[in-house]
Amino acid sequence: MINRIEDALGYKLLNRSNKGVFPTDMGLVVLKYSENIILNYEKMLDEMESIDKKMDTVRINATWSLVNYSLPCILYRVKRKYPNHKYELISSSNDNTLRDIQNDICDLGFINGSVNDPSLNIHRIGLRRLFLYLPSTTTFLTRLILKTS
């Protein structure tokens, strides 16, 4: 499989020796982008399944504690109001959450602290430094957040 990718790209991606296998400089570049490619592929499959089942999936990135404790309680009420949506919680660091929002991998994200990015809709939540981030093009989620806030 790797040999086929190397042939298709025209670069050697791995150095193979009796001491092990290590990525080349080009291999590191492929590795850097492969995570986003895989995440986008998975999102594509989810979206296709949602269309097939007539159910929209909302992917939410947040810190581990929010994903495991706070958000499930909130989503319980949201699901009752919006039953035709499926909600997927993803535990992620602040940096990965912002990356996933900017790359359209998740639909919204919660992070601790603020970021100045005009391409994002930002909503402060509560008294602590917790912020909700979503792409500025999002319409359904913006209405949902403003109605439930």
C-alpha positions in Angstrom: 0.0 0.0 0.0 2.7 2.5 1.0 4.7 1.6 -2.2 1.6 2.4 -4.3 1.3 5.8 -2.5 5.0 6.5 -3.1 4.7 5.6 -6.8 1.6 7.8 -7.2 3.3 10.8 -5.5 6.7 10.2 -7.0 8.5 10.4 -3.7 10.0 8.0 -1.2 8.0 8.4 2.0 9.8 5.9 4.3 13.4 4.9 4.9 13.5 1.2 5.5 16.4 -0.5 7.0 17.3 -3.4 9.4 17.1 -0.8 12.2 13.4 0.0 11.5 11.3 2.2 9.3 11.4 6.0 9.6 9.6 8.7 7.6 11.5 10.8 5.0 11.0 14.6 4.9 8.3 14.0 2.2 6.8 11.3 4.5 6.5 13.8 7.3 4.7 16.2 4.9 2.3 13.4 4.0 1.8 12.5 7.7 1.1 16.2 8.5 -1.8 16.3 6.0 -3.1 12.8 6.3 -4.9 13.4 9.6 -7.1 16.1 8.1 -7.6 13.9 5.0 -8.9 11.0 7.1 -11.0 13.3 9.3 -12.6 14.9 6.2 -13.2 11.4 4.7 -14.9 10.3 7.9 -17.0 13.5 7.9 -18.0 12.9 4.2 -19.2 9.3 5.1 -21.1 10.6 8.1 -22.8 13.3 5.9 -23.7 10.8 3.2 -25.2 8.5 5.9 -27.1 11.5 7.4 -28.6 12.4 4.0 -29.5 8.7 3.4 -31.2 8.5 6.8 -32.6 12.1 6.6 -30.8 13.0 9.8 -28.3 15.8 10.2 -25.2 15.2 12.3 -23.7 18.0 14.4 -20.1 17.4 15.3 -19.0 19.1 18.5 -15.4 19.4 19.6 -14.6 20.3 23.2 -12.3 19.6 26.1 -12.4 16.2 27.7 -14.3 17.4 30.8 -17.0 19.2 28.8 -17.4 16.2 26.5 -17.8 13.8 29.4 -19.7 15.8 31.9 -21.3 19.1 30.9 -22.3 18.7 27.3 -24.2 15.4 27.5 -26.6 17.0 30.0 -27.1 20.0 27.7 -27.5 17.8 24.7 -30.2 15.8 26.4 -32.5 18.9 26.3 -31.4 19.9 22.8 -32.1 16.5 21.4 -35.7 16.7 22.7 -36.2 20.0 20.9 -34.3 18.9 17.7 -34.9 15.2 17.4 -33.9 15.0 13.7 -30.3 15.7 14.5 -27.6 13.4 15.6 -25.0 14.9 17.9 -21.4 13.6 18.0 -19.1 14.8 20.8 -15.4 14.7 20.2 -12.8 15.3 22.9 -10.1 17.6 21.6 -7.5 20.1 22.7 -8.1 23.9 22.1 -5.7 24.0 19.2 -7.2 20.9 17.5 -10.7 22.2 18.1 -9.9 25.5 16.3 -8.1 23.6 13.5 -11.1 21.3 13.0 -13.5 24.3 12.9 -11.3 26.1 10.3 -11.0 22.9 8.2 -14.8 22.2 8.4 -14.2 18.9 10.2 -16.4 19.8 13.2 -19.5 22.1 13.2 -18.8 23.9 16.5 -16.3 23.8 19.3 -15.9 24.9 22.9 -12.5 26.1 24.1 -11.1 27.8 27.2 -9.9 31.3 26.4 -10.4 33.6 23.5 -9.1 33.7 19.9 -9.3 36.7 17.6 -10.3 35.2 14.3 -12.8 37.1 12.1 -13.7 34.0 10.1 -15.4 32.5 13.2 -18.5 33.3 15.1 -17.5 33.5 18.8 -19.9 33.4 21.7 -18.8 33.7 25.3 -20.6 31.2 27.6 -21.0 31.6 31.3 -18.8 33.5 33.7 -15.6 31.5 33.0 -13.4 31.9 30.0 -15.3 29.4 27.9 -16.0 30.3 24.3 -18.1 28.6 21.5 -16.6 28.8 18.0 -18.2 28.0 14.8 -17.7 28.9 11.1 -19.2 32.3 10.2 -21.3 30.6 7.5 -23.2 28.4 10.0 -26.9 29.3 10.1 -28.8 26.4 11.9 -26.3 26.2 14.8 -26.3 30.0 15.2 -30.1 30.0 15.5 -30.0 27.0 17.9 -27.4 28.7 20.2 -29.1 32.1 20.3 -32.5 30.4 21.1 -31.1 28.2 23.9 -28.8 30.8 25.4 
